Amino acid sequence: MLNTIKRFFDTHLAPDSAEAKQDPEHATRLAVAVLLTEIAEADHERLPDEEAALLDAVQNHFGLDDDEANELITLAEKEHAESTDYFQFTSLINQSYSREQKIKVIEALWQIAFADQELHKYEEHVIRRLADLIHVPHKDFIAAKHRVLDSAQNCNPDVS
C-alpha cells in the first residue's frame, strides 16, 4: 500500500513531476483532499454515507476515476494523521485557487458534512474555520451552506 501511495504522489502530486509542471493545481489536490477528509472525521464518526460523499467530492472536484480518487484519499488520510494544523494545506489553496474555486471547496465540505443527514457542531465549526483560513467571506460561506442544504433537502426531505 505504501508503494501505491508513493507512486500516486510521485506521478500526480510531487512538485517536480511532469504532471505537476503542466498543471500547477496538482500540489493543491492533496491539500483539498486533506480538508475534505477532516470534515469526514470531524464528528469522530466516519459513516458509510460520509465515505461515499468524500469519494464523490474528490472525484467530482478533480475529475478522477475511482482508483485515482481512492489513492488520493488514502494519501490525504495519511497527511491528515500527521498534520498538526491547517496552514500547510490552506496556504496552498490560497496561493492556487480563485475565489470561486475556494467556494467550491466550501460546498464540497458542506456536502460531506450533510451526507449523514445530520450536521454535527464540530463539522460546522471546522468548516467555518476553514472558510476563514482560505479567505471565503462569511456571506459566501452561508450561501454555500444553503445551496448544499437545499440540494440535500430536495433529494431527501429528512435532512436538517
N, C-alpha and C positions, 0 to 999 in steps of 0.2 A: 504494500500500500504506500509506503514512503517513496518508493520509486515512482509510482503513479503521480503522487503529489509533486515530486521534484520535476518529473517530466512535464507536467502541466505548467508549473511555474517557469521552467526553462523555455518552454515553447511559447507560452502566451503572455507571461507577466514580467519576466526578467527585463530590466531596463535595456540590456544590450541585445535582446533577441530581435530577430528580423521583424516579427510582428509588432513588437513594441516600438521599433523605429518608424514603422509605417503608420501606426495608429497610436497617438500619444495617450489614448484613454486606457490602454491595457493595464498600466500600473494602477489606475483608479478602479478597475473592476474588482480587484481584491478588496480595496477599501470599502466600496459599496457593499460587497458581499458580507464583509465583517459586520457592518452596521445592520444589515438585514438579519444576520444570524443573532445579533444582540437582541433584537426585538423578539425573535422566535423564542429566546430563552429568558426574556425579561421577567416573566411571571413565575420563573423557576419550574415551569412545567411545559415541555415541548410535546404538544399533542399531534396526532396524525394530520389534522387539518392545517396546523401551522407548518408542518413539514412540507405538505403539498403546496401551501401558499408560498413558502420560501423557495422551493424548486421552481414554481411558476414565475415568481418575481425575477429570479436570476435568469431564467430562460427568456422571458419577455424583455427584460431591461437590456440584455446583452445579445439577444438573438442566438443563444446557444442551444445545442441539442441536449438530450438527457445526460449523456456521458460527460460532456463538457461542463454542464451545469453542476452535476454531482461532484466532479473533480474540483470545481471552483468552490463549492460549498464545503467540501472536506478541507481544503486549504484554508478557507475562511474560518472554519471552526478551530483549526489549529492556531491560527493567528489570534483569534479571539481569546482562546485559552491562555495564550502567552502575553497578551497585552495588559497594560495597567491603566491606560487611559484612551481617549478617543482622538487625541491630537494627531497622531501619525496617520490616521485614516481621514479625519475631517480636513486636514491641511491639503491632502492630495485632491480631495473633492473640490475644495475652494480654489485650488490652482487650475484645475482642469475643467470644471463644469460651469456652464452658464446658469443663470437664474432659473430658467425653465427646466434644465436638467436636474437641478437641485430640488425643485418642486416635485419632479417625477420620482426622485428618491424618497421624499417625504410621503408621497402617495403609496409607494411600494411598502414603506414601513407601516403605514396605516392598514394596508391590505393584509399584511401578516398579523398585525395586532387584532384585527376583526375576524380573522379566519376561524377562530374557535367560538365565534358568536358572543364573545364576552371581552370587553375592554377592561383589562386589569389596570389599576392605578399606576403600577410600575411601568407598564408599557407606555401609557400616556406621558408619564414623567420623562422617560428616556427619549421618546420621540420629540417632545418639547425641547429637551436639552440639545439633541442632535440638530434640530431645526435652527436653534440659536447658534450652534457651533459652525454650521455651514451657511449662516447668514441668510436664512429664509425668513422674511418678515412675518410677523405674527398673523397678519391678515391672510397670507398665503398658506401658512400652517393650518389655520382654521378652515380655509376654503378647501384645502386638500382633504382634510378630515371629513368634511361634509360631502364632498364628491364621492369618496370611498364609502362612507356610511350610506349615502343614498343608493349607490350601486349595490351594496350588500343587501340593503333592505328590499330592493326591487327583486333580487334573486332569492332572498329568504326573509320573510317578514318577521321572523323571530329575533333578528339581530338588533341589539340595542346598544 
